[in-house]
Amino acid sequence: QVQLAESGGGLVQAGGSLRLSCAASGRTFGNYAMGWFRQAPGKEREFVAGISWSGGITYYADSGKGRFTISRDNAKNTVYLQMNSLEPEDTAVYYCAAAPPERTQFLRRVGNYDYWGQGTQVTISS
């Protein structure tokens, strides 16, 4: 089992920045690829960014390219999502998730993750 806990969400104005964190506990964090997803009211959960177990491979949804950066610190069992130039359309609950390393090339798919956090709310005001 891997337990995931997100933090860092909040209310910011458009153009601002937030850094989300996801702390992992349980089985060895460094064995897992990680992803960030988001879900806005009335919409499906969508991929935001993913990162391989080593941090050497990253993936981004088009909506976040150039604005969002995913990173990880395996020594701290934590994955981060730095979000800049935030827009009202980024408002959602953000979730982190863990996937076994053999699914690294499929991190955009919700169904490929074994463990999920409870989410953190991000609200961007215009």
CORLINFEN-V494894 format. One record per residue. N is the residue number from 1. PHI is phi in whole degrees, 0 to 359 (999 if undefined). OMEGA is omega in whole degrees, -180 to 180 (999 if undefined). D_LAST is the distance of its C-alpha to the last C-alpha in whole Angstrom. Layout:
N | PHI | OMEGA | D_LAST
N | PHI | OMEGA | D_LAST
//
This chain:
1 | 999 | 173 | 40
2 | 236 | 175 | 37
3 | 257 | -177 | 34
4 | 238 | 180 | 31
5 | 224 | 179 | 28
6 | 273 | 174 | 24
7 | 205 | 175 | 23
8 | 104 | 178 | 20
9 | 290 | 179 | 17
10 | 166 | -180 | 14
11 | 251 | 178 | 11
12 | 224 | 177 | 9
13 | 280 | 176 | 6
14 | 305 | -177 | 5
15 | 94 | -179 | 9
16 | 277 | -177 | 11
17 | 228 | 172 | 14
18 | 217 | 173 | 15
19 | 238 | 177 | 19
20 | 270 | 177 | 20
21 | 235 | 176 | 24
22 | 225 | -179 | 26
23 | 266 | -178 | 30
24 | 248 | 174 | 33
25 | 217 | -179 | 36
26 | 105 | -178 | 39
27 | 295 | -171 | 41
28 | 304 | -178 | 40
29 | 300 | -175 | 37
30 | 294 | 178 | 38
31 | 277 | -171 | 40
32 | 250 | 163 | 36
33 | 283 | -175 | 34
34 | 232 | 178 | 30
35 | 217 | 171 | 27
36 | 244 | 176 | 23
37 | 232 | 175 | 22
38 | 217 | 179 | 19
39 | 217 | 177 | 19
40 | 267 | -180 | 16
41 | 305 | 177 | 17
42 | 78 | -179 | 20
43 | 240 | 178 | 20
44 | 283 | 176 | 23
45 | 292 | -176 | 23
46 | 234 | 180 | 22
47 | 291 | 176 | 23
48 | 245 | -178 | 21
49 | 198 | 178 | 24
50 | 219 | -178 | 27
51 | 213 | 180 | 30
52 | 289 | -177 | 34
53 | 299 | -178 | 36
54 | 272 | -175 | 37
55 | 88 | -175 | 33
56 | 280 | 180 | 35
57 | 235 | 178 | 33
58 | 230 | 178 | 30
59 | 227 | 179 | 28
60 | 222 | 168 | 24
61 | 289 | -179 | 22
62 | 302 | -177 | 21
63 | 295 | -176 | 18
64 | 250 | -178 | 18
65 | 300 | -179 | 21
66 | 85 | 180 | 20
67 | 245 | -175 | 17
68 | 251 | 176 | 19
69 | 225 | 176 | 22
70 | 260 | 178 | 25
71 | 209 | 179 | 28
72 | 213 | 175 | 30
73 | 232 | -176 | 33
74 | 292 | 177 | 36
75 | 293 | 179 | 37
76 | 257 | -179 | 35
77 | 54 | -174 | 34
78 | 222 | 172 | 30
79 | 241 | -174 | 28
80 | 237 | 170 | 25
81 | 226 | 176 | 21
82 | 273 | -178 | 20
83 | 239 | 180 | 16
84 | 243 | 178 | 15
85 | 48 | -175 | 12
86 | 293 | -177 | 10
87 | 237 | 177 | 8
88 | 306 | 180 | 6
89 | 291 | 177 | 10
90 | 277 | 180 | 11
91 | 297 | -177 | 11
92 | 181 | 166 | 14
93 | 272 | -178 | 18
94 | 256 | -178 | 19
95 | 239 | 168 | 23
96 | 256 | -176 | 25
97 | 209 | -178 | 29
98 | 240 | -180 | 32
99 | 229 | 176 | 35
100 | 297 | -172 | 38
101 | 299 | -179 | 39
102 | 291 | 178 | 41
103 | 259 | -175 | 37
104 | 304 | -177 | 35
105 | 282 | -179 | 35
106 | 241 | -173 | 34
107 | 290 | 179 | 31
108 | 284 | -174 | 29
109 | 262 | -179 | 30
110 | 303 | -174 | 29
111 | 290 | -177 | 33
112 | 269 | -178 | 34
113 | 257 | -178 | 33
114 | 265 | -174 | 35
115 | 226 | -178 | 33
116 | 226 | 171 | 30
117 | 274 | -177 | 28
118 | 274 | 177 | 26
119 | 97 | 175 | 23
120 | 224 | -175 | 20
121 | 279 | 173 | 16
122 | 239 | -180 | 13
123 | 234 | -179 | 10
124 | 247 | 179 | 7
125 | 266 | -179 | 4
126 | 271 | 999 | 0
//
